[in-house]
Amino acid sequence: MSSRIHSLAVIEAGAAIGEGCDVGPFCHVGPQVHLGSGTRLHSHVVVDGNTTVGENCEIFSFACIGKRTQDLKYKGGKAYVEIGARTTLREYVTVHASTLDGGKTVIGNDCNILAYCHLAHDCVLGERVIMSNNTQLAGHVIIEDRVVFGGMVGVVQFVHIGRLAMIGATAKVVQDIAPYVLADGSPALPVTINKIGLERNNFTPEQIRTLAQVFKLFFRSNLRAEEAVTRLRAEFPDVPEVAHFIAFVQASQRGIARPKTDQ
């Protein structure tokens, strides 16, 4: 299937356009860009830099993808953006290339990034992430699979957010958010498990009850994190979700966001 390139679009020499792409008027596609087959660019989209866009993506008007990082530490070199298949980027989304020579900013498959969102240099998003309008990610943020953001969330640099977490609207995320939780506030703190998200992702009632117990032990007891992890290992051996939770906690560099408990 041949691609449709509007006569008012600018496709630089060297750009690779896959079969069945649809590039609207006033788009600009840079010379190192690779568009996967079936991808659609609405009018006025800019895709530049060393950027690869997967198959069957859709990028809406005034999005700007692959431009140089805003990080003043950038010293030059080749920096990359990679966007997975079937991902949607809505109006005015910005995705910046890595600060590092050879580094990547990555968005996984089947993500839905809504209008005015920003992904700074070296962010890595997993699969099926949903970012509601005006969510802003600083540099080096890592988002695991199936995380959902409410609108106008701000995430500071180097934060790690675990799989199937839900971040409430207008939250300010300054520490790592553990998997499977619903976090809210400024600063964002875990409130409860992400029960609705877990149900929508086919977790069984038994799995959800287990994660509710994990939440209570780790976040509502007076145990230090290390003590809580020891208890979790003893009480929930060979449970994959708990093993992932523990591994996430132990790998945290910024510290796990935890609400204060009564002493």
Sequence and secondary structure as in RCSB ss.txt:
>XXXX:A:sequence
MSSRIHSLAVIEAGAAIGEGCDVGPFCHVGPQVHLGSGTRLHSHVVVDGNTTVGENCEIFSFACIGKRTQDLKYK
GGKAYVEIGARTTLREYVTVHASTLDGGKTVIGNDCNILAYCHLAHDCVLGERVIMSNNTQLAGHVIIEDRVVFG
GMVGVVQFVHIGRLAMIGATAKVVQDIAPYVLADGSPALPVTINKIGLERNNFTPEQIRTLAQVFKLFFRSNLRA
EEAVTRLRAEFPDVPEVAHFIAFVQASQRGIARPKTDQ
>XXXX:A:secstr
   EE TT EE TT EE TT EE TT EE TT EE TT EE TT EE SEEEE TT EE TT EEEE    TT  
 S  EEEE TT EE TT EEE  SSTT EEEE TT EE TT EE TT EE SS EE TT EE TT EE TT EE 
TT EE TT EE TT EE TT EE SBB TTEEEETTTTEEEEE HHHHHHTT  HHHHHHHHHHHHHHHSSS  H
HHHHHHHHHHSTT HHHHHHHHHHHH SS B       
